[in-house]
Amino acid sequence: MNPKHTAFHRKVEGASKAVLFIHGICGSPYHFRDLYSQVPQDWTIESILLQGHGGSALDFGRASMARWREQAGQAVDDLAARHSTLLITGHSMGTLLAIDQALQKPDQVKGLFLLAVPLRARATGTSANQAVRAALDLKSRGNPSVETAKALYGIDPDRKVWRYLRYISRYNELLRFMKQTREAIPRLQIPSRVLMSRLDEIVSAKSASYLTPNPMISLDWLEDSDHKYYPPEDKAFLLRDFAEFCRKLD
């Protein structure tokens, strides 16, 4: 297991507030590494590693959406049992798991902070290029977006390409989960902050049209960011915005 792609925990004895981080498909808690320092010091942090991530392509192929939903639910239950306020922060597929938990447990989840909510996907050459270079550990050629995609890829690179066939089932499950979430968005009734990336090569901008009609959702755009790469100005905005959302729940 790559030590970079592991769960992160900060348990604060007696804390009344906690934040749960949920990464995206083929990602890891490493995606949130810059956000941890923005969480108030008297909050507990739990950043989970979803089953099949942090290891091999074969490990990922043996995982399932059902297991990921179960993991998210268990984490919420564990944190809610010890804290009165729970914020869930998610990226990409992690946002769907966060919304799912908020809908199931509105008395436990008090807020959502969501990055790149994938309610509609789009296929681009850019996303394919990044995926191939990350999965096969090919050179990034100095492209910061590719370098970031490789750094955040939560599966051990493997050039035995047949091992990726099981990815198809995982992504089919994700597409079905996206559809379920689109239909459920109007029922979301807790404060939710969403940041979408204007240059996202995976999440379609049409996703925003499902979010903005809900008055509980506040949505903004990171103008120069893609699905995983945040240039300095956008990253600074993201960190400030996250810290401010935490303060509102504090």
Secondary structure, DSSP 8 states (H G I E B T S, - for coil): --TTSS-EEE--TT-SEEEEEE--TT--GGGGTTTGGGS-TTSEEEEE--TT-SS-HHHHHH--HHHHHHHHHHHHHHHHTT-SEEEEEEETHHHHHHHHHHHH-TTT--EEEEES--SSB---HHHHHHHHHHHTT---TT-HHHHHHHHH--S---S-GGGGGGHHHHHHHHHHHHHHHHHHGGG--S-EEEEEETT-SSB-GGGHHHHTTSTTEEEEEETT--SS---HHHHHHHHHHHHHHHHHH-
